[in-house]
Amino acid sequence: MARKEAKMQLMDAMHAAGIQISNVSEWCRTHGVDRRTFYRHRARALAEGQWRPRSRRPKTIPHATPEPVVAEIVRLRAEL
């Protein structure tokens, strides 16, 4: 994962410095990045201003215990 982040940060740094990647296929082959990944991350970096790693944590947890149940459990344990 650290290597992928380093490659994407290199790509972002090149973009920030104004360096144009004239041959994307060659750059991807040299740095071991899939072309689709390159274009996806470049679009994200352009949209957000710079590339940053995102959290892989899910936005929702459908099987999580509902909050009222958790509160009741905590209350009952506090009584013990």
C-alpha positions, -999 to +999 in steps of 0.1 A: +000+000+000+028+024+008+043+019-027+010+027-043+007+059-022+042+069-031+035+064-069+003+084-066+021+112-047+048+112-074+021+116-100+005+144-080+039+162-074+046+160-112+012+176-118+018+203-092+052+211-107+035+215-141+054+185-157+033+171-185+034+133-188+035+130-226+035+092-228+011+079-202+016+043-212+054+045-208+051+063-175+027+037-162+049+008-174+080+024-158+063+030-125+042-002-124+008+016-125-022+004-145-033+030-170-069+029-158-056+035-122-035+064-135-064+081-152-088+075-123-063+090-097-054+119-120-090+128-124-095+126-086-064+147-080-076+174-105-111+174-089-098+176-053-067+197-058-043+170-048-041+133-043-046+121-007-052+085+004-088+079+014-102+059+043-112+024+034-137+023+063-172+017+051-196+047+054-223+025+070-223-008+089-257-024+082-251-053+107-241-030+136-260-030+169-285-001+169-275+028+191-306+026+215-296-011+222-260-001+228-271+026+252-294+002+271-265-023+274-242+003+288-268+015+313-274-021+325-237-028+328-233+004+348-260-009+373-239-040+380 
